[in-house]
Amino acid sequence: MFDKFELRFQVSRSQVFNIGINYAEFKKLIYFLFKLKFRITLFKLFILSKYAYCSSLFFHFTDKTNQSRLEKNSCKSLKSYLNVKTKGLTLEEQFVKLKSFNLLPLKLRLFQNWVFFNFLLLSQIEAIIF
């Protein structure tokens, strides 16, 4: 993870402000500037889209190491953006906790994407055959 961010504000063509900020300060800034509803939207746009993009690859992880890394990464992103602790919870407990945010736990989301992908694939094959 990055230790520092650089925020750049351009007021006019001649006035540019660069602000160096570390990750902890950036997280506090997000909580201060944005309401929860907007943070959920940011999370869905920037974090969940990455998981959805590579969901077919994640489903093929057969070893526990990669699965645990992915789960750990997902828990960290939920904690940092939405302040929701899901580490160490069962799938049912995660589902209940994330239901108020209209989110699914990572394993259910990956399964949902896999089912949707297979449905689209089968419907295209069926359209070609008939």
C-alpha positions in Angstrom: 0.0 0.0 0.0 1.1 3.5 -0.6 2.5 5.5 2.3 2.0 8.9 0.8 -0.5 10.6 -1.5 0.0 13.8 -3.3 -3.1 15.9 -3.8 -2.9 18.5 -6.6 -5.3 21.4 -6.8 -5.2 23.8 -9.8 -6.9 27.1 -9.2 -5.9 28.7 -12.4 -3.2 28.1 -15.0 -0.6 29.8 -12.9 -1.7 28.6 -9.4 -1.2 25.0 -8.6 -1.1 23.6 -5.0 0.5 20.3 -4.2 -0.2 18.8 -0.8 1.6 15.7 0.4 -0.5 13.6 2.8 0.0 10.2 4.3 -2.5 7.4 4.2 -3.8 7.8 7.8 -4.4 11.5 7.3 -6.1 10.8 4.0 -8.5 8.3 5.6 -9.4 10.9 8.3 -9.9 13.5 5.5 -12.3 11.1 3.7 -14.3 10.6 6.9 -14.4 14.3 7.5 -15.3 15.4 4.0 -17.7 12.8 2.8 -20.9 11.4 4.3 -21.4 7.6 4.6 -23.6 7.4 1.5 -20.9 8.9 -0.7 -18.2 6.8 0.9 -20.3 3.7 0.0 -20.5 5.0 -3.6 -16.7 5.5 -3.7 -16.2 2.0 -2.4 -18.4 0.5 -5.0 -16.8 2.5 -7.8 -13.2 2.1 -7.0 -12.8 -1.1 -4.9 -15.6 -3.5 -5.8 -15.1 -2.8 -9.5 -11.6 -4.3 -9.2 -12.9 -7.5 -7.6 -15.7 -7.7 -10.3 -13.2 -7.2 -13.1 -11.0 -10.2 -12.0 -13.7 -12.3 -10.4 -13.2 -15.2 -12.8 -9.6 -15.4 -11.9 -10.2 -15.3 -8.2 -12.6 -18.2 -8.4 -9.8 -20.5 -9.6 -7.7 -20.0 -6.5 -7.4 -23.4 -5.0 -4.7 -22.8 -2.5 -5.6 -21.3 0.9 -2.8 -18.8 0.8 -4.2 -16.8 -2.1 -7.8 -17.1 -0.8 -6.7 -15.8 2.6 -4.8 -12.9 1.0 -7.8 -11.9 -1.0 -10.1 -12.1 2.1 -7.6 -10.1 4.1 -7.4 -7.4 1.4 -11.2 -7.2 1.2 -11.5 -6.9 5.0 -8.9 -4.1 5.0 -10.7 -2.2 2.3 -14.0 -2.4 4.1 -12.4 -1.2 7.3 -10.6 1.7 5.7 -13.4 3.0 3.6 -16.6 2.2 5.5 -15.2 1.4 9.0 -16.7 -2.0 9.0 -14.9 -4.9 10.7 -15.4 -8.2 8.9 -12.2 -10.0 9.8 -12.8 -13.3 11.5 -16.5 -13.3 11.0 -18.4 -16.1 9.3 -20.1 -15.7 6.0 -23.5 -15.3 7.5 -22.2 -12.7 10.0 -20.6 -10.7 7.2 -23.8 -10.9 5.2 -25.8 -9.4 8.1 -23.2 -6.7 8.8 -22.9 -5.6 5.1 -26.7 -5.8 4.4 -27.2 -2.2 5.6 -24.6 -1.0 3.0 -26.3 -3.0 0.2 -23.1 -5.0 -0.2 -22.3 -8.7 -0.3 -19.4 -10.5 1.3 -16.5 -11.2 -1.0 -17.2 -14.9 -1.5 -20.8 -14.4 -2.2 -20.0 -11.5 -4.6 -17.5 -13.7 -6.5 -20.0 -16.5 -6.7 -22.7 -14.1 -7.9 -20.4 -12.9 -10.7 -19.5 -16.5 -11.7 -23.2 -17.5 -11.9 -24.0 -14.4 -13.9 -21.1 -15.1 -16.3 -22.2 -18.7 -16.8 -25.8 -17.6 -17.4 -24.7 -15.1 -20.1 -22.5 -17.7 -21.6 -25.2 -20.4 -21.7 -27.8 -18.0 -23.1 -25.5 -17.0 -25.9 -24.8 -20.7 -26.7 -28.6 -21.4 -26.6 -29.2 -18.5 -29.0 -26.7 -19.8 -31.5 -28.1 -23.4 -31.4 -31.8 -22.4 -31.7 
